[in-house]
Amino acid sequence: MRSSLYTFGACIVLSLVAVADGQAQEREAGADQERQKILDIATSEWKADGVERRKLRESLTTLEKNLTRATASMARALKVAETTAMSLPHSGVPEKLARLEETEKERARWLREQAARDRERQQKEREAAERERSVR
């Protein structure tokens, strides 16, 4: 009797496992179909006439135009810099700048000396005023 109950129980367990396995396979098949739909949508956007492919082509075209403009701007800036560098020594600007710098250095030195003389004069005036007060 025990062995027949054991056999019956084993059959029930195996049946339940088979049912669960069948349901798992059905779920897996459904998941596979869902993944395939998502994959089809994604790949269709990248086909030759797809939305993403069109956006990529537009972006590449815009990038190429911007690079062309940037290259042209850099070429113009380089030409201006070269022209300026060649004409600068002949313009006399470096000599004028050197004279201006020298003049400003001289002016700053004179101002420092003048400030020192003013401080000295003020000190002498204070000392004279102090002597005058102490004499009285």
Rosetta constraint file for C-alpha pairs under 8 A:
AtomPair CA 1 CA 5 HARMONIC 6.33 0.50
AtomPair CA 2 CA 6 HARMONIC 6.06 0.50
AtomPair CA 3 CA 7 HARMONIC 6.00 0.50
AtomPair CA 4 CA 8 HARMONIC 5.98 0.50
AtomPair CA 5 CA 9 HARMONIC 6.00 0.50
AtomPair CA 6 CA 10 HARMONIC 6.13 0.50
AtomPair CA 7 CA 11 HARMONIC 6.16 0.50
AtomPair CA 8 CA 12 HARMONIC 6.33 0.50
AtomPair CA 9 CA 13 HARMONIC 6.20 0.50
AtomPair CA 10 CA 14 HARMONIC 6.06 0.50
AtomPair CA 11 CA 15 HARMONIC 6.05 0.50
AtomPair CA 12 CA 16 HARMONIC 6.19 0.50
AtomPair CA 13 CA 17 HARMONIC 6.13 0.50
AtomPair CA 14 CA 18 HARMONIC 6.08 0.50
AtomPair CA 15 CA 19 HARMONIC 6.18 0.50
AtomPair CA 16 CA 20 HARMONIC 6.07 0.50
AtomPair CA 17 CA 21 HARMONIC 5.93 0.50
AtomPair CA 18 CA 22 HARMONIC 6.08 0.50
AtomPair CA 19 CA 23 HARMONIC 6.24 0.50
AtomPair CA 20 CA 24 HARMONIC 6.12 0.50
AtomPair CA 21 CA 25 HARMONIC 6.14 0.50
AtomPair CA 22 CA 26 HARMONIC 6.21 0.50
AtomPair CA 23 CA 27 HARMONIC 6.14 0.50
AtomPair CA 24 CA 28 HARMONIC 6.01 0.50
AtomPair CA 25 CA 29 HARMONIC 6.02 0.50
AtomPair CA 26 CA 30 HARMONIC 6.17 0.50
AtomPair CA 27 CA 31 HARMONIC 6.09 0.50
AtomPair CA 28 CA 32 HARMONIC 6.03 0.50
AtomPair CA 29 CA 33 HARMONIC 6.22 0.50
AtomPair CA 30 CA 34 HARMONIC 6.24 0.50
AtomPair CA 31 CA 35 HARMONIC 6.11 0.50
AtomPair CA 32 CA 36 HARMONIC 6.09 0.50
AtomPair CA 33 CA 37 HARMONIC 6.26 0.50
AtomPair CA 34 CA 38 HARMONIC 6.37 0.50
AtomPair CA 35 CA 39 HARMONIC 6.07 0.50
AtomPair CA 36 CA 40 HARMONIC 5.99 0.50
AtomPair CA 37 CA 41 HARMONIC 6.24 0.50
AtomPair CA 38 CA 42 HARMONIC 6.21 0.50
AtomPair CA 39 CA 43 HARMONIC 6.04 0.50
AtomPair CA 40 CA 44 HARMONIC 5.92 0.50
AtomPair CA 41 CA 45 HARMONIC 6.51 0.50
AtomPair CA 42 CA 46 HARMONIC 6.93 0.50
AtomPair CA 43 CA 47 HARMONIC 6.44 0.50
AtomPair CA 44 CA 50 HARMONIC 6.05 0.50
AtomPair CA 45 CA 49 HARMONIC 7.86 0.50
AtomPair CA 45 CA 50 HARMONIC 4.23 0.50
AtomPair CA 45 CA 51 HARMONIC 5.14 0.50
AtomPair CA 45 CA 52 HARMONIC 5.29 0.50
AtomPair CA 45 CA 53 HARMONIC 6.84 0.50
AtomPair CA 46 CA 50 HARMONIC 5.06 0.50
AtomPair CA 46 CA 51 HARMONIC 6.86 0.50
AtomPair CA 46 CA 52 HARMONIC 5.43 0.50
AtomPair CA 46 CA 53 HARMONIC 5.04 0.50
AtomPair CA 47 CA 53 HARMONIC 6.67 0.50
AtomPair CA 48 CA 53 HARMONIC 6.47 0.50
AtomPair CA 48 CA 54 HARMONIC 7.99 0.50
AtomPair CA 49 CA 53 HARMONIC 6.86 0.50
AtomPair CA 49 CA 54 HARMONIC 6.84 0.50
AtomPair CA 50 CA 54 HARMONIC 6.25 0.50
AtomPair CA 51 CA 55 HARMONIC 6.26 0.50
AtomPair CA 52 CA 56 HARMONIC 6.12 0.50
AtomPair CA 53 CA 57 HARMONIC 6.22 0.50
AtomPair CA 54 CA 58 HARMONIC 6.22 0.50
AtomPair CA 55 CA 59 HARMONIC 6.12 0.50
AtomPair CA 56 CA 60 HARMONIC 6.15 0.50
AtomPair CA 57 CA 61 HARMONIC 6.18 0.50
AtomPair CA 58 CA 62 HARMONIC 6.20 0.50
AtomPair CA 59 CA 63 HARMONIC 6.06 0.50
AtomPair CA 60 CA 64 HARMONIC 6.13 0.50
AtomPair CA 61 CA 65 HARMONIC 6.32 0.50
AtomPair CA 62 CA 66 HARMONIC 6.19 0.50
AtomPair CA 63 CA 67 HARMONIC 6.10 0.50
AtomPair CA 64 CA 68 HARMONIC 6.18 0.50
AtomPair CA 65 CA 69 HARMONIC 6.26 0.50
AtomPair CA 66 CA 70 HARMONIC 6.05 0.50
AtomPair CA 67 CA 71 HARMONIC 6.02 0.50
AtomPair CA 68 CA 72 HARMONIC 6.22 0.50
AtomPair CA 69 CA 73 HARMONIC 6.15 0.50
AtomPair CA 70 CA 74 HARMONIC 6.10 0.50
AtomPair CA 71 CA 75 HARMONIC 6.14 0.50
AtomPair CA 72 CA 76 HARMONIC 6.26 0.50
AtomPair CA 73 CA 77 HARMONIC 6.16 0.50
AtomPair CA 74 CA 78 HARMONIC 6.01 0.50
AtomPair CA 75 CA 79 HARMONIC 6.17 0.50
AtomPair CA 76 CA 80 HARMONIC 6.23 0.50
AtomPair CA 77 CA 81 HARMONIC 6.11 0.50
AtomPair CA 78 CA 82 HARMONIC 6.10 0.50
AtomPair CA 79 CA 83 HARMONIC 6.10 0.50
AtomPair CA 80 CA 84 HARMONIC 6.04 0.50
AtomPair CA 81 CA 85 HARMONIC 6.04 0.50
AtomPair CA 82 CA 86 HARMONIC 6.17 0.50
AtomPair CA 83 CA 87 HARMONIC 6.12 0.50
AtomPair CA 84 CA 88 HARMONIC 5.76 0.50
AtomPair CA 85 CA 89 HARMONIC 7.61 0.50
AtomPair CA 86 CA 90 HARMONIC 7.89 0.50
AtomPair CA 87 CA 91 HARMONIC 6.27 0.50
AtomPair CA 88 CA 92 HARMONIC 7.17 0.50
AtomPair CA 88 CA 93 HARMONIC 6.64 0.50
AtomPair CA 88 CA 94 HARMONIC 7.55 0.50
AtomPair CA 89 CA 93 HARMONIC 7.13 0.50
AtomPair CA 89 CA 94 HARMONIC 6.83 0.50
AtomPair CA 92 CA 96 HARMONIC 6.28 0.50
AtomPair CA 93 CA 97 HARMONIC 6.05 0.50
AtomPair CA 94 CA 98 HARMONIC 6.16 0.50
AtomPair CA 95 CA 99 HARMONIC 6.23 0.50
AtomPair CA 96 CA 100 HARMONIC 6.14 0.50
AtomPair CA 97 CA 101 HARMONIC 6.07 0.50
AtomPair CA 98 CA 102 HARMONIC 6.17 0.50
AtomPair CA 99 CA 103 HARMONIC 6.06 0.50
AtomPair CA 100 CA 104 HARMONIC 6.11 0.50
AtomPair CA 101 CA 105 HARMONIC 6.13 0.50
AtomPair CA 102 CA 106 HARMONIC 6.17 0.50
AtomPair CA 103 CA 107 HARMONIC 6.10 0.50
AtomPair CA 104 CA 108 HARMONIC 6.05 0.50
AtomPair CA 105 CA 109 HARMONIC 6.19 0.50
AtomPair CA 106 CA 110 HARMONIC 6.15 0.50
AtomPair CA 107 CA 111 HARMONIC 6.15 0.50
AtomPair CA 108 CA 112 HARMONIC 6.24 0.50
AtomPair CA 109 CA 113 HARMONIC 6.24 0.50
AtomPair CA 110 CA 114 HARMONIC 5.99 0.50
AtomPair CA 111 CA 115 HARMONIC 6.05 0.50
AtomPair CA 112 CA 116 HARMONIC 6.24 0.50
AtomPair CA 113 CA 117 HARMONIC 6.20 0.50
AtomPair CA 114 CA 118 HARMONIC 6.12 0.50
AtomPair CA 115 CA 119 HARMONIC 6.18 0.50
AtomPair CA 116 CA 120 HARMONIC 6.17 0.50
AtomPair CA 117 CA 121 HARMONIC 6.09 0.50
AtomPair CA 118 CA 122 HARMONIC 6.11 0.50
AtomPair CA 119 CA 123 HARMONIC 6.10 0.50
AtomPair CA 120 CA 124 HARMONIC 6.18 0.50
AtomPair CA 121 CA 125 HARMONIC 6.13 0.50
AtomPair CA 122 CA 126 HARMONIC 6.19 0.50
AtomPair CA 123 CA 127 HARMONIC 6.17 0.50
AtomPair CA 124 CA 128 HARMONIC 6.04 0.50
AtomPair CA 125 CA 129 HARMONIC 6.06 0.50
AtomPair CA 126 CA 130 HARMONIC 6.05 0.50
AtomPair CA 127 CA 131 HARMONIC 6.16 0.50
AtomPair CA 128 CA 132 HARMONIC 6.12 0.50
AtomPair CA 129 CA 133 HARMONIC 6.22 0.50
AtomPair CA 130 CA 134 HARMONIC 6.26 0.50
AtomPair CA 131 CA 135 HARMONIC 6.17 0.50
AtomPair CA 132 CA 136 HARMONIC 6.58 0.50
